[in-house]
């Protein structure tokens, strides 16, 4: 299954508290550079945190497949097996995708500053 950056997928994503997989929407970023069976995705939920600067509100839309206002949690971004993805729900429009990408670039720079590792120019390298 081929995906494009900004696609919203339905996946059995591990829960943020206990790791139990549940059917959830996720935002697709990229396929792992060396392991094509792994996808970099961010968790999408209806619950907005009061103090999380790494969240972006997503609004419902026919193109996105989102039916309720929700948030994409960039601090809940990880590689997952492509086997847990069941279908594509939709995709962010270009304006919304750019806003999320801008926030992701800031989050990736923050993660990079917290790490002693060296990364390539691509900010998503911090998730390898």
Secondary structure, 3 states (H helix, E strand, C coil): CCCCCCEEEEEEEECCCCCCEEEEEEEEEEECCCCCCEEEEEEEECCCCCCCCCEEEECCECCCCECCCEEEEEEEEEEEEHHHEEEEEEECCHHHHHHHHHHHHHHHHHHHHHCCCCCCCCHHHHHC
